[in-house]
Amino acid sequence: MNGNTPYAGVPGKTQAGKRANADVPDLSPEQKQSLRDSITDIATRTREFLPDEYVVGSKVADDGNGPQAQVSVQPPVGHPVSAGFKPSIDDFDGDNLETHEEAEVARGLAASAAMQVKQMMGDNITPTAR
């Protein structure tokens, strides 16, 4: 059963547990910049939805398995939430990343972070106003 998985390796070419070079996207500098811009846009939009007590961060990395991007939110209380993805060459139109989902991802992250606070605080809070 292990011989038909992509992680079993190709004898003499790819070690077990490693990806073949053909499977790892090699992005141009312009494509990497487009990925950084997209992640920065998501982080900026997420910050707009949340108060200053929430810490929003983003990162783009290339660890040998291809590029990956992540935006994380640490709420004032509760567990951090994050969204990440590994783009492929097919996700790019020339040098530009074609996602068009930045606003949706930002809203989802903000909502998840707010939900973390609500779950930690519970319903025992007295409202200050109506």
N, CA, C and O atoms as CSV, one atom per row, in Angstrom:
chain,resi,resn,atom,element,x,y,z
A,1,MET,N,N,0.820,-1.193,0.000
A,1,MET,CA,C,0.000,0.000,0.000
A,1,MET,C,C,0.863,1.255,0.000
A,1,MET,O,O,0.453,2.263,-0.575
A,2,ASN,N,N,2.022,1.237,0.611
A,2,ASN,CA,C,2.848,2.441,0.669
A,2,ASN,C,C,3.476,2.787,-0.673
A,2,ASN,O,O,3.858,3.939,-0.879
A,3,GLY,N,N,3.595,1.850,-1.577
A,3,GLY,CA,C,4.254,2.096,-2.843
A,3,GLY,C,C,3.491,3.019,-3.765
A,3,GLY,O,O,4.078,3.556,-4.705
A,4,ASN,N,N,2.206,3.225,-3.535
A,4,ASN,CA,C,1.445,4.070,-4.447
A,4,ASN,C,C,1.139,5.449,-3.869
A,4,ASN,O,O,0.290,6.159,-4.408
A,5,THR,N,N,1.796,5.838,-2.805
A,5,THR,CA,C,1.587,7.172,-2.261
A,5,THR,C,C,2.645,8.116,-2.807
A,5,THR,O,O,3.736,7.666,-3.157
A,6,PRO,N,N,2.361,9.395,-2.890
A,6,PRO,CA,C,3.362,10.334,-3.393
A,6,PRO,C,C,4.521,10.510,-2.424
A,6,PRO,O,O,5.528,11.120,-2.782
A,7,TYR,N,N,4.403,9.989,-1.200
A,7,TYR,CA,C,5.448,10.153,-0.203
A,7,TYR,C,C,6.307,8.907,-0.041
A,7,TYR,O,O,7.178,8.877,0.827
A,8,ALA,N,N,6.084,7.882,-0.853
A,8,ALA,CA,C,6.880,6.663,-0.757
A,8,ALA,C,C,8.235,6.836,-1.416
A,8,ALA,O,O,9.156,6.069,-1.134
A,9,GLY,N,N,8.378,7.808,-2.271
A,9,GLY,CA,C,9.648,8.045,-2.937
A,9,GLY,C,C,9.752,7.248,-4.219
A,9,GLY,O,O,9.086,6.229,-4.402
A,10,VAL,N,N,10.601,7.738,-5.095
A,10,VAL,CA,C,10.883,7.054,-6.346
A,10,VAL,C,C,12.291,6.484,-6.202
A,10,VAL,O,O,13.233,7.243,-5.974
A,11,PRO,N,N,12.459,5.167,-6.328
A,11,PRO,CA,C,13.782,4.584,-6.117
A,11,PRO,C,C,14.851,5.253,-6.982
A,11,PRO,O,O,14.719,5.343,-8.203
A,12,GLY,N,N,15.899,5.713,-6.329
A,12,GLY,CA,C,17.003,6.354,-7.028
A,12,GLY,C,C,16.785,7.811,-7.373
A,12,GLY,O,O,17.709,8.458,-7.866
A,13,LYS,N,N,15.604,8.356,-7.135
A,13,LYS,CA,C,15.328,9.746,-7.505
A,13,LYS,C,C,14.852,10.596,-6.340
A,13,LYS,O,O,15.388,11.678,-6.103
A,14,THR,N,N,13.849,10.116,-5.609
A,14,THR,CA,C,13.255,10.900,-4.532
A,14,THR,C,C,13.233,10.063,-3.264
A,14,THR,O,O,12.802,8.911,-3.282
A,15,GLN,N,N,13.696,10.642,-2.168
A,15,GLN,CA,C,13.677,9.937,-0.893
A,15,GLN,C,C,12.251,9.832,-0.386
A,15,GLN,O,O,11.398,10.668,-0.684
A,16,ALA,N,N,12.013,8.772,0.397
A,16,ALA,CA,C,10.696,8.616,1.012
A,16,ALA,C,C,10.426,9.807,1.922
A,16,ALA,O,O,11.307,10.250,2.659
A,17,GLY,N,N,9.208,10.317,1.864
A,17,GLY,CA,C,8.812,11.453,2.683
A,17,GLY,C,C,9.152,12.797,2.072
A,17,GLY,O,O,8.778,13.828,2.632
A,18,LYS,N,N,9.838,12.827,0.958
A,18,LYS,CA,C,10.210,14.068,0.284
A,18,LYS,C,C,9.412,14.208,-1.006
A,18,LYS,O,O,8.979,13.210,-1.583
A,19,ARG,N,N,9.219,15.422,-1.453
A,19,ARG,CA,C,8.506,15.669,-2.700
A,19,ARG,C,C,9.486,15.705,-3.861
A,19,ARG,O,O,10.628,16.135,-3.703
A,20,ALA,N,N,9.049,15.263,-5.003
A,20,ALA,CA,C,9.867,15.342,-6.212
A,20,ALA,C,C,10.007,16.808,-6.611
A,20,ALA,O,O,9.103,17.610,-6.379
A,21,ASN,N,N,11.136,17.149,-7.208
A,21,ASN,CA,C,11.369,18.538,-7.616
A,21,ASN,C,C,10.294,19.057,-8.556
A,21,ASN,O,O,9.963,20.242,-8.527
A,22,ALA,N,N,9.752,18.189,-9.379
A,22,ALA,CA,C,8.701,18.609,-10.313
A,22,ALA,C,C,7.411,18.985,-9.587
A,22,ALA,O,O,6.589,19.721,-10.134
A,23,ASP,N,N,7.221,18.488,-8.356
A,23,ASP,CA,C,6.011,18.776,-7.592
A,23,ASP,C,C,6.092,20.091,-6.829
A,23,ASP,O,O,5.067,20.589,-6.363
A,24,VAL,N,N,7.275,20.660,-6.690
A,24,VAL,CA,C,7.470,21.881,-5.918
A,24,VAL,C,C,7.470,23.064,-6.875
A,24,VAL,O,O,8.346,23.166,-7.734
A,25,PRO,N,N,6.486,23.970,-6.734
A,25,PRO,CA,C,6.431,25.108,-7.647
A,25,PRO,C,C,7.627,26.042,-7.440
A,25,PRO,O,O,8.022,26.322,-6.308
A,26,ASP,N,N,8.183,26.509,-8.526
A,26,ASP,CA,C,9.294,27.446,-8.482
A,26,ASP,C,C,8.767,28.791,-8.979
A,26,ASP,O,O,8.562,28.985,-10.177
A,27,LEU,N,N,8.550,29.716,-8.043
A,27,LEU,CA,C,7.951,30.994,-8.385
A,27,LEU,C,C,9.018,32.003,-8.795
A,27,LEU,O,O,10.140,31.989,-8.290
A,28,SER,N,N,8.643,32.867,-9.712
A,28,SER,CA,C,9.522,33.959,-10.112
A,28,SER,C,C,9.516,35.015,-9.002
A,28,SER,O,O,8.618,35.013,-8.160
A,29,PRO,N,N,10.499,35.914,-8.986
A,29,PRO,CA,C,10.480,36.989,-7.983
A,29,PRO,C,C,9.187,37.817,-8.022
A,29,PRO,O,O,8.693,38.244,-6.978
A,30,GLU,N,N,8.648,38.040,-9.211
A,30,GLU,CA,C,7.402,38.802,-9.335
A,30,GLU,C,C,6.226,38.043,-8.736
A,30,GLU,O,O,5.354,38.645,-8.109
A,31,GLN,N,N,6.194,36.728,-8.924
A,31,GLN,CA,C,5.121,35.913,-8.353
A,31,GLN,C,C,5.232,35.880,-6.826
A,31,GLN,O,O,4.220,35.925,-6.127
A,32,LYS,N,N,6.459,35.803,-6.315
A,32,LYS,CA,C,6.657,35.836,-4.856
A,32,LYS,C,C,6.188,37.168,-4.283
A,32,LYS,O,O,5.570,37.202,-3.219
A,33,GLN,N,N,6.477,38.262,-4.980
A,33,GLN,CA,C,6.019,39.571,-4.521
A,33,GLN,C,C,4.501,39.666,-4.557
A,33,GLN,O,O,3.898,40.250,-3.656
A,34,SER,N,N,3.880,39.105,-5.575
A,34,SER,CA,C,2.427,39.089,-5.664
A,34,SER,C,C,1.826,38.305,-4.500
A,34,SER,O,O,0.805,38.707,-3.943
A,35,LEU,N,N,2.452,37.192,-4.133
A,35,LEU,CA,C,1.990,36.407,-2.987
A,35,LEU,C,C,2.116,37.223,-1.706
A,35,LEU,O,O,1.194,37.241,-0.891
A,36,ARG,N,N,3.251,37.898,-1.522
A,36,ARG,CA,C,3.434,38.743,-0.332
A,36,ARG,C,C,2.391,39.856,-0.279
A,36,ARG,O,O,1.832,40.142,0.779
A,37,ASP,N,N,2.132,40.486,-1.437
A,37,ASP,CA,C,1.148,41.564,-1.487
A,37,ASP,C,C,-0.248,41.061,-1.121
A,37,ASP,O,O,-0.987,41.734,-0.403
A,38,SER,N,N,-0.601,39.880,-1.617
A,38,SER,CA,C,-1.912,39.305,-1.332
A,38,SER,C,C,-2.071,39.008,0.160
A,38,SER,O,O,-3.117,39.297,0.741
A,39,ILE,N,N,-1.043,38.436,0.777
A,39,ILE,CA,C,-1.106,38.109,2.206
A,39,ILE,C,C,-1.129,39.385,3.040
A,39,ILE,O,O,-1.840,39.457,4.042
A,40,THR,N,N,-0.362,40.384,2.636
A,40,THR,CA,C,-0.378,41.669,3.339
A,40,THR,C,C,-1.755,42.313,3.245
A,40,THR,O,O,-2.226,42.911,4.213
A,41,ASP,N,N,-2.400,42.197,2.095
A,41,ASP,CA,C,-3.750,42.726,1.906
A,41,ASP,C,C,-4.736,42.024,2.842
A,41,ASP,O,O,-5.588,42.677,3.443
A,42,ILE,N,N,-4.629,40.708,2.967
A,42,ILE,CA,C,-5.519,39.964,3.870
A,42,ILE,C,C,-5.303,40.416,5.302
A,42,ILE,O,O,-6.270,40.629,6.034
A,43,ALA,N,N,-4.044,40.565,5.718
A,43,ALA,CA,C,-3.749,40.995,7.088
A,43,ALA,C,C,-4.279,42.404,7.348
A,43,ALA,O,O,-4.838,42.672,8.412
A,44,THR,N,N,-4.105,43.297,6.386
A,44,THR,CA,C,-4.593,44.674,6.534
A,44,THR,C,C,-6.108,44.709,6.650
A,44,THR,O,O,-6.651,45.402,7.510
A,45,ARG,N,N,-6.795,43.962,5.786
A,45,ARG,CA,C,-8.259,43.920,5.848
A,45,ARG,C,C,-8.739,43.297,7.163
A,45,ARG,O,O,-9.747,43.732,7.720
A,46,THR,N,N,-8.031,42.293,7.654
A,46,THR,CA,C,-8.412,41.662,8.924
A,46,THR,C,C,-8.289,42.663,10.059
A,46,THR,O,O,-9.156,42.722,10.930
A,47,ARG,N,N,-7.208,43.458,10.058
A,47,ARG,CA,C,-7.018,44.480,11.101
A,47,ARG,C,C,-8.151,45.507,11.094
A,47,ARG,O,O,-8.535,46.018,12.146
A,48,GLU,N,N,-8.681,45.806,9.914
A,48,GLU,CA,C,-9.767,46.785,9.817
A,48,GLU,C,C,-11.037,46.298,10.503
A,48,GLU,O,O,-11.828,47.111,10.980
A,49,PHE,N,N,-11.247,44.983,10.560
A,49,PHE,CA,C,-12.450,44.426,11.176
A,49,PHE,C,C,-12.346,44.308,12.695
A,49,PHE,O,O,-13.369,44.164,13.365
A,50,LEU,N,N,-11.151,44.363,13.248
A,50,LEU,CA,C,-10.945,44.047,14.659
A,50,LEU,C,C,-10.409,45.245,15.438
A,50,LEU,O,O,-9.746,46.113,14.870
A,51,PRO,N,N,-10.699,45.292,16.754
A,51,PRO,CA,C,-10.110,46.343,17.587
A,51,PRO,C,C,-8.597,46.130,17.751
A,51,PRO,O,O,-8.062,45.089,17.371
A,52,ASP,N,N,-7.931,47.121,18.315
A,52,ASP,CA,C,-6.473,47.089,18.458
A,52,ASP,C,C,-5.968,45.988,19.388
A,52,ASP,O,O,-4.786,45.649,19.343
A,53,GLU,N,N,-6.833,45.424,20.227
A,53,GLU,CA,C,-6.403,44.389,21.160
A,53,GLU,C,C,-6.049,43.073,20.464
A,53,GLU,O,O,-5.380,42.222,21.049
A,54,TYR,N,N,-6.488,42.910,19.244
A,54,TYR,CA,C,-6.203,41.708,18.467
A,54,TYR,C,C,-4.887,41.918,17.715
A,54,TYR,O,O,-4.686,42.959,17.088
A,55,VAL,N,N,-4.007,40.944,17.779
A,55,VAL,CA,C,-2.729,41.031,17.083
A,55,VAL,C,C,-2.828,40.219,15.795
A,55,VAL,O,O,-3.137,39.028,15.825
A,56,VAL,N,N,-2.562,40.873,14.668
A,56,VAL,CA,C,-2.650,40.229,13.359
A,56,VAL,C,C,-1.252,40.196,12.748
A,56,VAL,O,O,-0.560,41.213,12.711
A,57,GLY,N,N,-0.848,39.037,12.277
A,57,GLY,CA,C,0.457,38.899,11.650
A,57,GLY,C,C,0.371,38.050,10.403
A,57,GLY,O,O,-0.586,37.297,10.222
A,58,SER,N,N,1.367,38.167,9.543
A,58,SER,CA,C,1.391,37.371,8.318
A,58,SER,C,C,2.816,36.960,8.018
A,58,SER,O,O,3.774,37.597,8.456
A,59,LYS,N,N,2.937,35.873,7.256
A,59,LYS,CA,C,4.270,35.444,6.843
A,59,LYS,C,C,4.170,34.676,5.533
A,59,LYS,O,O,3.158,34.043,5.233
A,60,VAL,N,N,5.235,34.751,4.773
A,60,VAL,CA,C,5.392,33.989,3.544
A,60,VAL,C,C,6.719,33.261,3.686
A,60,VAL,O,O,7.739,33.871,4.007
A,61,ALA,N,N,6.704,31.959,3.448
A,61,ALA,CA,C,7.922,31.165,3.608
A,61,ALA,C,C,8.068,30.200,2.445
A,61,ALA,O,O,7.101,29.869,1.757
A,62,ASP,N,N,9.285,29.764,2.246
A,62,ASP,CA,C,9.580,28.737,1.251
A,62,ASP,C,C,10.549,27.774,1.916
A,62,ASP,O,O,11.748,28.041,1.996
A,63,ASP,N,N,10.022,26.650,2.394
A,63,ASP,CA,C,10.822,25.711,3.178
A,63,ASP,C,C,11.305,24.507,2.375
A,63,ASP,O,O,11.633,23.474,2.958
A,64,GLY,N,N,11.355,24.618,1.083
A,64,GLY,CA,C,11.780,23.495,0.262
A,64,GLY,C,C,10.619,22.659,-0.241
A,64,GLY,O,O,10.790,21.843,-1.147
A,65,ASN,N,N,9.443,22.850,0.332
A,65,ASN,CA,C,8.234,22.170,-0.131
A,65,ASN,C,C,7.372,23.101,-0.959
A,65,ASN,O,O,6.213,22.801,-1.244
A,66,GLY,N,N,7.935,24.217,-1.339
A,66,GLY,CA,C,7.182,25.191,-2.103
A,66,GLY,C,C,6.768,26.361,-1.231
A,66,GLY,O,O,6.859,26.286,-0.006
A,67,PRO,N,N,6.319,27.432,-1.847
A,67,PRO,CA,C,5.913,28.613,-1.085
A,67,PRO,C,C,4.640,28.350,-0.294
A,67,PRO,O,O,3.756,27.612,-0.728
A,68,GLN,N,N,4.572,28.967,0.864
A,68,GLN,CA,C,3.353,28.903,1.665
A,68,GLN,C,C,3.166,30.235,2.373
A,68,GLN,O,O,4.133,30.899,2.745
A,69,ALA,N,N,1.925,30.608,2.550
A,69,ALA,CA,C,1.594,31.894,3.151
A,69,ALA,C,C,0.592,31.669,4.273
A,69,ALA,O,O,-0.224,30.750,4.214
A,70,GLN,N,N,0.661,32.521,5.302
A,70,GLN,CA,C,-0.234,32.374,6.445
A,70,GLN,C,C,-0.510,33.731,7.070
A,70,GLN,O,O,0.380,34.573,7.186
A,71,VAL,N,N,-1.763,33.925,7.471
A,71,VAL,CA,C,-2.177,35.087,8.251
A,71,VAL,C,C,-2.743,34.549,9.553
A,71,VAL,O,O,-3.589,33.654,9.544
A,72,SER,N,N,-2.277,35.097,10.682
A,72,SER,CA,C,-2.719,34.628,11.992
A,72,SER,C,C,-3.271,35.788,12.808
A,72,SER,O,O,-2.845,36.932,12.651
A,73,VAL,N,N,-4.224,35.478,13.679
A,73,VAL,CA,C,-4.806,36.471,14.573
A,73,VAL,C,C,-4.747,35.911,15.988
A,73,VAL,O,O,-5.221,34.804,16.243
A,74,GLN,N,N,-4.164,36.680,16.911
A,74,GLN,CA,C,-4.157,36.333,18.332
A,74,GLN,C,C,-5.152,37.244,19.030
A,74,GLN,O,O,-4.891,38.436,19.196
A,75,PRO,N,N,-6.312,36.685,19.448
A,75,PRO,CA,C,-7.283,37.522,20.153
A,75,PRO,C,C,-6.782,37.840,21.567
A,75,PRO,O,O,-5.841,37.201,22.038
A,76,PRO,N,N,-7.390,38.810,22.248
A,76,PRO,CA,C,-6.954,39.156,23.606
A,76,PRO,C,C,-7.065,37.968,24.566
A,76,PRO,O,O,-6.236,37.815,25.463
A,77,VAL,N,N,-8.071,37.141,24.381
A,77,VAL,CA,C,-8.202,35.887,25.135
A,77,VAL,C,C,-8.638,34.808,24.149
A,77,VAL,O,O,-9.302,35.091,23.152
A,78,GLY,N,N,-8.262,33.591,24.439
A,78,GLY,CA,C,-8.642,32.502,23.548
A,78,GLY,C,C,-7.476,32.051,22.690
A,78,GLY,O,O,-6.359,32.554,22.805
A,79,HIS,N,N,-7.761,31.111,21.844
A,79,HIS,CA,C,-6.736,30.520,20.993
A,79,HIS,C,C,-6.542,31.333,19.717
A,79,HIS,O,O,-7.492,31.930,19.210
A,80,PRO,N,N,-5.319,31.358,19.197
A,80,PRO,CA,C,-5.106,32.047,17.921
A,80,PRO,C,C,-5.785,31.309,16.775
A,80,PRO,O,O,-5.995,30.097,16.836
A,81,VAL,N,N,-6.121,32.048,15.745
A,81,VAL,CA,C,-6.717,31.475,14.532
A,81,VAL,C,C,-5.834,31.874,13.359
A,81,VAL,O,O,-5.182,32.918,13.383
A,82,SER,N,N,-5.822,31.032,12.338
A,82,SER,CA,C,-4.988,31.346,11.183
A,82,SER,C,C,-5.598,30.776,9.914
A,82,SER,O,O,-6.437,29.876,9.939
A,83,ALA,N,N,-5.144,31.334,8.816
A,83,ALA,CA,C,-5.516,30.850,7.488
A,83,ALA,C,C,-4.238,30.809,6.661
A,83,ALA,O,O,-3.448,31.753,6.669
A,84,GLY,N,N,-4.050,29.726,5.964
A,84,GLY,CA,C,-2.840,29.609,5.164
A,84,GLY,C,C,-3.107,28.809,3.908
A,84,GLY,O,O,-4.099,28.087,3.807
A,85,PHE,N,N,-2.217,28.948,2.967
A,85,PHE,CA,C,-2.342,28.163,1.751
A,85,PHE,C,C,-0.990,28.045,1.074
A,85,PHE,O,O,-0.074,28.829,1.325
A,86,LYS,N,N,-0.890,27.054,0.217
A,86,LYS,CA,C,0.293,26.817,-0.600
A,86,LYS,C,C,-0.120,26.996,-2.056
A,86,LYS,O,O,-0.779,26.123,-2.620
A,87,PRO,N,N,0.256,28.105,-2.665
A,87,PRO,CA,C,-0.144,28.325,-4.053
A,87,PRO,C,C,0.640,27.438,-5.014
A,87,PRO,O,O,1.776,27.049,-4.742
A,88,SER,N,N,0.021,27.135,-6.117
A,88,SER,CA,C,0.697,26.419,-7.194
A,88,SER,C,C,0.863,27.377,-8.364
A,88,SER,O,O,0.326,28.485,-8.352
A,89,ILE,N,N,1.592,26.956,-9.348
A,89,ILE,CA,C,1.791,27.791,-10.534
A,89,ILE,C,C,0.456,28.114,-11.198
A,89,ILE,O,O,0.299,29.184,-11.785
A,90,ASP,N,N,-0.506,27.198,-11.108
A,90,ASP,CA,C,-1.819,27.414,-11.731
A,90,ASP,C,C,-2.600,28.549,-11.074
A,90,ASP,O,O,-3.536,29.077,-11.674
A,91,ASP,N,N,-2.224,28.937,-9.833
A,91,ASP,CA,C,-2.913,30.017,-9.130
A,91,ASP,C,C,-2.501,31.400,-9.636
A,91,ASP,O,O,-3.085,32.407,-9.236
A,92,PHE,N,N,-1.510,31.450,-10.504
A,92,PHE,CA,C,-1.000,32.718,-10.997
A,92,PHE,C,C,-1.441,32.947,-12.438
A,92,PHE,O,O,-1.459,32.027,-13.255
A,93,ASP,N,N,-1.794,34.194,-12.726
A,93,ASP,CA,C,-2.075,34.613,-14.093
A,93,ASP,C,C,-0.880,35.467,-14.507
A,93,ASP,O,O,-0.852,36.673,-14.259
A,94,GLY,N,N,0.087,34.843,-15.129
A,94,GLY,CA,C,1.351,35.532,-15.409
A,94,GLY,C,C,2.118,35.676,-14.113
A,94,GLY,O,O,2.510,34.685,-13.497
A,95,ASP,N,N,2.331,36.929,-13.698
A,95,ASP,CA,C,3.063,37.176,-12.456
A,95,ASP,C,C,2.146,37.507,-11.286
A,95,ASP,O,O,2.629,37.674,-10.166
A,96,ASN,N,N,0.849,37.605,-11.508
A,96,ASN,CA,C,-0.082,38.011,-10.461
A,96,ASN,C,C,-0.849,36.834,-9.907
A,96,ASN,O,O,-1.326,35.979,-10.654
A,97,LEU,N,N,-0.965,36.796,-8.586
A,97,LEU,CA,C,-1.748,35.762,-7.915
A,97,LEU,C,C,-3.228,36.082,-8.107
A,97,LEU,O,O,-3.668,37.195,-7.821
A,98,GLU,N,N,-3.978,35.123,-8.584
A,98,GLU,CA,C,-5.398,35.314,-8.872
A,98,GLU,C,C,-6.234,34.604,-7.808
A,98,GLU,O,O,-6.638,33.458,-8.004
A,99,THR,N,N,-6.494,35.268,-6.695
A,99,THR,CA,C,-7.328,34.649,-5.669
A,99,THR,C,C,-8.687,35.336,-5.569
A,99,THR,O,O,-9.717,34.662,-5.533
A,100,HIS,N,N,-8.703,36.661,-5.524
A,100,HIS,CA,C,-9.939,37.442,-5.403
A,100,HIS,C,C,-10.740,37.049,-4.160
A,100,HIS,O,O,-11.941,37.308,-4.088
A,101,GLU,N,N,-10.085,36.432,-3.197
A,101,GLU,CA,C,-10.781,35.992,-1.987
A,101,GLU,C,C,-10.241,36.681,-0.743
A,101,GLU,O,O,-10.550,36.260,0.372
A,102,GLU,N,N,-9.444,37.724,-0.908
A,102,GLU,CA,C,-8.814,38.371,0.240
A,102,GLU,C,C,-9.841,38.876,1.242
A,102,GLU,O,O,-9.684,38.670,2.446
A,103,ALA,N,N,-10.898,39.539,0.756
A,103,ALA,CA,C,-11.907,40.096,1.655
A,103,ALA,C,C,-12.640,38.990,2.400
A,103,ALA,O,O,-12.921,39.125,3.591
A,104,GLU,N,N,-12.948,37.908,1.715
A,104,GLU,CA,C,-13.655,36.789,2.354
A,104,GLU,C,C,-12.781,36.122,3.419
A,104,GLU,O,O,-13.273,35.784,4.496
A,105,VAL,N,N,-11.508,35.932,3.134
A,105,VAL,CA,C,-10.596,35.327,4.110
A,105,VAL,C,C,-10.444,36.250,5.314
A,105,VAL,O,O,-10.440,35.783,6.453
A,106,ALA,N,N,-10.318,37.554,5.074
A,106,ALA,CA,C,-10.176,38.515,6.171
A,106,ALA,C,C,-11.411,38.510,7.070
A,106,ALA,O,O,-11.285,38.522,8.294
A,107,ARG,N,N,-12.600,38.492,6.474
A,107,ARG,CA,C,-13.832,38.447,7.276
A,107,ARG,C,C,-13.904,37.156,8.084
A,107,ARG,O,O,-14.294,37.171,9.252
A,108,GLY,N,N,-13.533,36.052,7.468
A,108,GLY,CA,C,-13.555,34.773,8.172
A,108,GLY,C,C,-12.592,34.731,9.351
A,108,GLY,O,O,-12.933,34.225,10.420
A,109,LEU,N,N,-11.387,35.264,9.156
A,109,LEU,CA,C,-10.422,35.306,10.252
A,109,LEU,C,C,-10.911,36.198,11.387
A,109,LEU,O,O,-10.816,35.829,12.557
A,110,ALA,N,N,-11.435,37.371,11.039
A,110,ALA,CA,C,-11.938,38.286,12.070
A,110,ALA,C,C,-13.094,37.650,12.840
A,110,ALA,O,O,-13.161,37.756,14.065
A,111,ALA,N,N,-13.990,37.000,12.131
A,111,ALA,CA,C,-15.128,36.349,12.793
A,111,ALA,C,C,-14.659,35.212,13.692
A,111,ALA,O,O,-15.171,35.044,14.799
A,112,SER,N,N,-13.702,34.441,13.231
A,112,SER,CA,C,-13.189,33.331,14.046
A,112,SER,C,C,-12.487,33.840,15.294
A,112,SER,O,O,-12.632,33.262,16.372
A,113,ALA,N,N,-11.728,34.918,15.154
A,113,ALA,CA,C,-11.047,35.492,16.312
A,113,ALA,C,C,-12.053,36.055,17.316
A,113,ALA,O,O,-11.892,35.881,18.524
A,114,ALA,N,N,-13.087,36.728,16.819
A,114,ALA,CA,C,-14.128,37.250,17.707
A,114,ALA,C,C,-14.867,36.112,18.407
A,114,ALA,O,O,-15.230,36.225,19.578
A,115,MET,N,N,-15.086,35.016,17.681
A,115,MET,CA,C,-15.751,33.853,18.275
A,115,MET,C,C,-14.891,33.237,19.376
A,115,MET,O,O,-15.428,32.756,20.374
A,116,GLN,N,N,-13.589,33.241,19.218
A,116,GLN,CA,C,-12.702,32.725,20.266
A,116,GLN,C,C,-12.882,33.517,21.563
A,116,GLN,O,O,-12.941,32.943,22.651
A,117,VAL,N,N,-12.966,34.834,21.432
A,117,VAL,CA,C,-13.166,35.681,22.612
A,117,VAL,C,C,-14.523,35.397,23.225
A,117,VAL,O,O,-14.634,35.257,24.443
A,118,LYS,N,N,-15.555,35.309,22.404
A,118,LYS,CA,C,-16.910,35.036,22.909
A,118,LYS,C,C,-16.963,33.703,23.636
A,118,LYS,O,O,-17.588,33.601,24.691
A,119,GLN,N,N,-16.323,32.689,23.094
A,119,GLN,CA,C,-16.330,31.376,23.738
A,119,GLN,C,C,-15.572,31.400,25.057
A,119,GLN,O,O,-15.981,30.743,26.013
A,120,MET,N,N,-14.490,32.137,25.123
A,120,MET,CA,C,-13.712,32.217,26.367
A,120,MET,C,C,-14.449,33.017,27.443
A,120,MET,O,O,-14.388,32.686,28.626
A,121,MET,N,N,-15.144,34.070,27.020
A,121,MET,CA,C,-15.816,34.933,27.982
A,121,MET,C,C,-17.149,34.350,28.438
A,121,MET,O,O,-17.583,34.598,29.563
A,122,GLY,N,N,-17.789,33.589,27.584
A,122,GLY,CA,C,-19.074,33.008,27.951
A,122,GLY,C,C,-20.201,34.035,27.939
A,122,GLY,O,O,-20.061,35.135,27.404
A,123,ASP,N,N,-21.317,33.646,28.542
A,123,ASP,CA,C,-22.487,34.517,28.572
A,123,ASP,C,C,-22.658,35.231,29.910
A,123,ASP,O,O,-23.704,35.833,30.154
A,124,ASN,N,N,-21.663,35.177,30.769
A,124,ASN,CA,C,-21.777,35.738,32.112
A,124,ASN,C,C,-21.367,37.192,32.181
A,124,ASN,O,O,-21.147,37.697,33.282
A,125,ILE,N,N,-21.255,37.883,31.082
A,125,ILE,CA,C,-20.832,39.276,31.065
A,125,ILE,C,C,-22.065,40.165,31.106
A,125,ILE,O,O,-23.016,39.959,30.352
A,126,THR,N,N,-22.042,41.148,31.986
A,126,THR,CA,C,-23.134,42.104,32.060
A,126,THR,C,C,-22.932,43.153,30.981
A,126,THR,O,O,-21.885,43.799,30.940
A,127,PRO,N,N,-23.913,43.334,30.106
A,127,PRO,CA,C,-23.752,44.343,29.050
A,127,PRO,C,C,-23.652,45.750,29.642
A,127,PRO,O,O,-24.326,46.070,30.621
A,128,THR,N,N,-22.807,46.581,29.041
A,128,THR,CA,C,-22.665,47.947,29.528
A,128,THR,C,C,-23.701,48.881,28.907
A,128,THR,O,O,-23.955,49.968,29.427
A,129,ALA,N,N,-24.286,48.462,27.813
A,129,ALA,CA,C,-25.318,49.278,27.155
A,129,ALA,C,C,-26.226,48.367,26.368
A,129,ALA,O,O,-25.943,47.182,26.193
A,130,ARG,N,N,-27.324,48.931,25.892
A,130,ARG,CA,C,-28.257,48.159,25.077
A,130,ARG,C,C,-28.286,48.696,23.682
A,130,ARG,O,O,-29.015,48.177,22.836
